[in-house]
């Protein structure tokens, strides 16, 4: 995610591939203060080593952002979320930002390996 665990700015989305690796799958639009407040209780420090680096090129999150510097991530334990997105994708990643709908603590993030078309 981008921002702090107590006040997240955006969520960075990932999907597990067939080999069990967590791959970038997109990001949410900036969270409203109300969304950030509802998100904070679900955002916990990772247990063990996180598969993502703490800094990624902007193009990892926005393929059209060519001239911006790197983005600093706040790594959290993966948690399932429901998002609303348009159908445009580049490979497994959403081409445009998504809208956070709700957190799904009832689902195991590793069980979500694809997004419906």
C-alpha positions in Angstrom: 0.0 0.0 0.0 1.0 3.6 -0.3 0.8 5.7 2.9 0.9 4.6 6.5 -1.0 1.7 7.9 -3.1 4.1 10.0 -3.8 6.4 7.1 -3.4 4.6 3.8 -3.5 6.7 0.6 -3.9 3.8 -1.9 -3.9 0.0 -1.8 -1.6 -1.9 -4.1 -3.3 -5.0 -5.4 -1.7 -8.4 -6.0 -2.7 -11.8 -7.3 -0.9 -15.1 -6.6 0.3 -16.9 -9.7 0.3 -20.6 -10.3 3.8 -20.8 -8.6 2.4 -19.1 -5.5 4.2 -15.8 -6.2 2.4 -12.6 -5.3 2.4 -10.4 -8.5 1.3 -6.8 -8.9 -2.2 -6.6 -10.2 -3.0 -2.8 -9.9 -3.9 -0.2 -7.4 -6.9 1.6 -6.1 -7.7 5.2 -6.7 -6.8 7.4 -3.8 -8.8 6.5 -0.7 -11.1 9.0 0.9 -10.6 9.7 4.6 -13.6 7.5 5.4 -12.2 4.6 3.3 -8.8 5.0 4.9 -10.3 4.8 8.4 -12.3 1.7 7.5 -9.1 0.1 5.9 -6.7 0.8 8.8 -7.9 -2.1 11.1 -7.2 -4.6 8.3 -3.6 -3.4 7.5 -1.1 -5.3 9.6 2.7 -5.6 9.4 3.8 -8.6 7.3 4.5 -11.8 9.1 7.9 -12.9 7.9 9.5 -11.6 4.8 7.2 -9.8 2.3 7.6 -10.8 -1.4 7.6 -7.2 -2.6 10.3 -4.6 -2.3 9.8 -1.4 -0.2 10.3 0.7 -3.3 9.0 0.1 -6.8 9.2 2.1 -10.1 6.1 4.2 -10.7 5.5 2.2 -13.8 4.9 -0.9 -11.6 1.7 0.8 -10.4 0.9 3.0 -13.4 2.1 2.0 -16.8 1.6 5.5 -18.2 3.8 7.2 -15.5 7.1 7.5 -17.3 8.8 10.5 -15.7 8.0 10.1 -12.0 10.3 8.8 -9.4 10.0 5.6 -7.4 7.0 4.8 -5.1 7.6 3.8 -1.5 5.4 1.0 -0.4 4.3 0.2 3.2 4.3 -3.5 3.2 1.4 -5.3 4.9 0.2 -8.8 5.4 -1.9 -9.7 2.3 -5.6 -9.4 2.8 -8.4 -10.0 0.3 -10.3 -7.0 -1.0 -13.2 -6.5 -3.3 -12.7 -3.8 -5.9 -14.7 -2.3 -8.8 -12.7 -2.0 -12.0 -13.2 -1.6 -15.7 -12.4 -4.5 -18.0 -9.1 -3.1 -19.4 -6.1 -5.1 -18.4 -2.5 -5.4 -19.3 -1.7 -9.1 -18.8 -2.9 -9.9 -15.2 -2.9 -6.2 -14.1 -5.7 -3.7 -14.2 -4.8 -1.0 -16.7 -6.6 1.7 -14.7 -7.0 2.4 -11.0 -9.8 0.5 -9.2 -12.3 1.5 -6.6 -12.2 -0.1 -3.2 -15.5 -1.7 -2.3 -14.8 -3.6 0.9 -12.3 -5.8 2.7 -12.9 -9.6 2.6 -11.2 -11.1 5.7 -13.4 -14.2 5.1 -11.3 -15.1 2.1 -7.8 -16.4 1.9 -5.8 -14.1 -0.4 -4.0 -17.1 -1.8 -7.3 -18.5 -3.0 -7.8 -15.6 -5.4 -5.6 -16.3 -8.4 -7.5 -14.6 -11.2 -10.0 -11.8 -11.8 -13.2 -12.5 -13.8 -13.5 -10.9 -17.2 
